[in-house]
């Protein structure tokens, strides 16, 4: 009886041994939580880069209710000057929710052997937008309240970004 050659999982910090032929050379745990942080961080950093390109060093002050910040007397933060890990939890929440949706779509596709092609990206991006509307539909501007298929390419790209980042986390 032959056995598959084994290798260490390629996910940073993981020491699990897996068969060499495993998709993406990652172990079966899928590292969901780690992937979510990677994707959420990428999402916030992309937003920061776009904000800085449009506004220079202008602060983006937001109120926070994060108990850790409030206990130190901090009720407002400049989200444009903070990395994802530095943000109060209430300002991490949207990036985290978007990342969770994208990572779950990715892991679901991998589990059934679905190709991670343009068709997958579009379907997962439509799901991403539907979930975003569930969280933000009350305050979203009219041009963002549309079904995914009717969004501008610029708006669609915001959803695609998270899905592509989830794929890149493999």
KEBA-491959 format. One record per residue (C-alpha): residue in three letters; chain; x, y negated, z. Coordinates in steps of 0.1 Angstrom, whole numbers, plus 2048, in hexadecimal, padded with zeros to 3 digits. Example, Ala and Ser with C-alpha at 12.3 -4.5 7.8 and 13.67 -1.06 7.14 Angstrom:
R   residu   chaine     X     Y     Z
R      Ala        A   87B   82D   84E
R      Ser        A   889   80B   847
END
This chain:
R   residu   chaine     X     Y     Z
R      Unk        A   800   800   800
R      Unk        A   80F   7DE   7F6
R      Unk        A   80B   7BE   80A
R      Unk        A   809   79A   7FF
R      Unk        A   828   786   806
R      Unk        A   822   76E   823
R      Unk        A   82B   74A   827
R      Unk        A   826   72F   841
R      Unk        A   807   719   83C
R      Unk        A   812   6F8   82B
R      Unk        A   7FC   6E2   841
R      Unk        A   812   6CC   856
R      Unk        A   817   6DA   878
R      Unk        A   806   6FC   871
R      Unk        A   81A   71B   877
R      Unk        A   800   734   86B
R      Unk        A   80C   74E   853
R      Unk        A   7F7   753   833
R      Unk        A   7F9   767   813
R      Unk        A   80D   756   7F8
R      Unk        A   7F0   755   7E0
R      Unk        A   7D9   741   7F8
R      Unk        A   7CA   722   7E7
R      Unk        A   7DE   703   7EF
R      Unk        A   7F6   718   805
R      Unk        A   7E1   70F   824
R      Unk        A   7D4   727   83E
R      Unk        A   7AF   731   843
R      Unk        A   7A9   719   85F
R      Unk        A   7A4   6FE   844
R      Unk        A   7B2   6E3   85C
R      Unk        A   791   6D0   859
R      Unk        A   799   6B7   875
R      Unk        A   7BB   6AF   868
R      Unk        A   7AE   6AB   845
R      Unk        A   793   694   851
R      Unk        A   7AD   67D   862
R      Unk        A   7C2   67D   843
R      Unk        A   7A5   674   82D
R      Unk        A   797   65A   845
R      Unk        A   7B9   64A   848
R      Unk        A   7BD   648   823
R      Unk        A   79B   638   820
R      Unk        A   7A3   61D   839
R      Unk        A   7C5   616   82A
R      Unk        A   7B5   613   807
R      Unk        A   79B   5FB   815
R      Unk        A   7B7   5E7   826
R      Unk        A   7CB   5E5   805
R      Unk        A   7AC   5D9   7F2
R      Unk        A   7A3   5C0   80D
R      Unk        A   7C6   5B2   80E
R      Unk        A   7C7   5AF   7E8
R      Unk        A   7A7   59B   7E9
R      Unk        A   7AD   587   809
R      Unk        A   7D2   586   810
R      Unk        A   7D9   586   836
R      Unk        A   7B6   579   83F
R      Unk        A   7AA   58C   85E
R      Unk        A   78B   5A1   85D
R      Unk        A   77E   59D   881
R      Unk        A   764   5B6   88D
R      Unk        A   753   5BB   8AE
R      Unk        A   75A   5DC   8C0
R      Unk        A   748   5F0   8DA
R      Unk        A   763   60A   8DF
R      Unk        A   766   60F   905
R      Unk        A   78B   612   903
R      Unk        A   78F   5F0   8F3
R      Unk        A   773   5DF   908
R      Unk        A   783   5EC   928
R      Unk        A   7A2   5D7   91E
R      Unk        A   78C   5B9   917
R      Unk        A   78E   5BD   8F1
R      Unk        A   76C   5B9   8E0
R      Unk        A   778   5AD   8BE
R      Unk        A   793   5BC   8A7
R      Unk        A   7A3   5B4   886
R      Unk        A   79C   5D4   872
R      Unk        A   7B1   5C8   855
R      Unk        A   7D0   5C8   86A
R      Unk        A   7CB   5EA   87A
R      Unk        A   7D3   60D   86E
R      Unk        A   7B8   627   870
R      Unk        A   7C7   636   890
R      Unk        A   7C8   613   8A0
R      Unk        A   7A3   60B   899
R      Unk        A   789   60D   8B4
R      Unk        A   774   62C   8B1
R      Unk        A   755   619   8A5
R      Unk        A   76A   60C   888
R      Unk        A   779   62E   880
R      Unk        A   756   63D   87E
R      Unk        A   74D   635   85A
R      Unk        A   76E   640   84C
R      Unk        A   76C   660   861
R      Unk        A   748   667   855
R      Unk        A   752   662   831
R      Unk        A   771   678   835
R      Unk        A   75C   694   846
R      Unk        A   744   694   829
R      Unk        A   75F   696   80F
R      Unk        A   773   6B0   822
R      Unk        A   754   6C6   827
R      Unk        A   74C   6C4   802
R      Unk        A   770   6CE   7FA
R      Unk        A   771   6EB   812
R      Unk        A   750   6F7   806
R      Unk        A   75C   6F7   7E2
R      Unk        A   77C   709   7EB
R      Unk        A   769   723   7FF
R      Unk        A   754   72D   7E1
R      Unk        A   771   72A   7C8
R      Unk        A   763   70C   7B6
R      Unk        A   77A   6F9   79F
R      Unk        A   784   6D7   7AD
R      Unk        A   77F   6C6   78C
R      Unk        A   76E   6A6   781
R      Unk        A   74C   6B6   784
R      Unk        A   753   6BF   7A8
R      Unk        A   75F   69B   7AF
R      Unk        A   73F   68C   7A1
R      Unk        A   728   6A4   7B4
R      Unk        A   73B   69F   7D4
R      Unk        A   73C   679   7CF
R      Unk        A   716   679   7CA
R      Unk        A   713   68C   7EB
R      Unk        A   72B   673   7FB
R      Unk        A   716   656   7EF
R      Unk        A   6F5   666   7FC
R      Unk        A   705   66B   81E
R      Unk        A   712   648   81E
R      Unk        A   6EF   63B   817
R      Unk        A   6E1   64F   834
R      Unk        A   6FA   63E   84B
R      Unk        A   6F9   61B   83C
R      Unk        A   6DA   617   826
R      Unk        A   6C9   5FF   83E
R      Unk        A   6E3   5E4   838
R      Unk        A   6F2   5ED   817
R      Unk        A   6F0   5D4   7FB
R      Unk        A   6D7   5DC   7DF
R      Unk        A   6F3   5E6   7C6
R      Unk        A   6FE   601   7DE
R      Unk        A   6DB   60F   7E6
R      Unk        A   6D9   61E   7C4
R      Unk        A   6DC   644   7BD
R      Unk        A   700   64E   7B5
R      Unk        A   6F9   652   790
R      Unk        A   6ED   62D   78E
R      Unk        A   70A   61E   7A1
R      Unk        A   725   609   790
R      Unk        A   746   61A   789
R      Unk        A   756   604   7A4
R      Unk        A   73D   611   7BE
R      Unk        A   740   635   7B2
R      Unk        A   765   633   7B6
R      Unk        A   762   62C   7DB
R      Unk        A   750   64E   7DF
R      Unk        A   768   660   7C7
R      Unk        A   786   653   7DB
R      Unk        A   77C   666   7FA
R      Unk        A   775   686   7E6
R      Unk        A   797   684   7D4
R      Unk        A   7A9   67E   7F5
R      Unk        A   798   69D   803
R      Unk        A   7A6   6B1   7E5
R      Unk        A   7C8   6A2   7EA
R      Unk        A   7C7   6AD   80F
R      Unk        A   7CB   6D1   802
END
